């Protein structure tokens, strides 16, 4: 869910302006999954822009203060969620952790770094939700050790139904600062895309695995 629709549009414009999100409906990208896609998102580019990353950090912090003011630990997804989780944890004066994609094959074999104890509450910070796989793996690792996962908060989501279903199955609320529908609307408004591109963009959103037919 999006809480601040005004900021959502402002952030979408900023992501387009710095090319953190690129739309190419007539010259698709190929994702690592093999999907063809009219959009490519690299929110790591926000790290190069101090004012923008401050706004993102503040938006994350505001949601947590409003919805989960007593949360014990801020957890980032590796790797893109780590810097944002660190800034939020610093703002809230909370411990910070991050979760690897898999446990280390050396040392203590940790998957959760920094540490979340059994019974401790945590909010997961993610940069991007596509199919939901990376965030779900983090949630499952935290649930396995008995942590109380309150929510996931991301910079951007495509809003795929398969991701929504995964989070619902685990009863985990998802907050996002902006999303695909908002971004496409802003892109159309500022002339990044044309009205005739909308059918392609909407068709991809409805059936990304088989687009374009």
Secondary structure, DSSP 8 states (H G I E B T S, - for coil): --S-HHHHHHHHHHHHHTTSEEE-TTS-EE-TTS-EESEEE-GGGGGG-HHHHHHHHHHHHHHHHHH-TT--EEEEETTTTHHHHHHHHHHHT-EEEEE-SS--SSTT--SEES---TT-EEEEEEEEESSSHHHHHHHHHHHHTT-EEEEEEEEEE---HHHHHHHHHTT-EEEEEEEHHHHHHHHHHHTSS-GGGHHHHHHHHH-GGG---
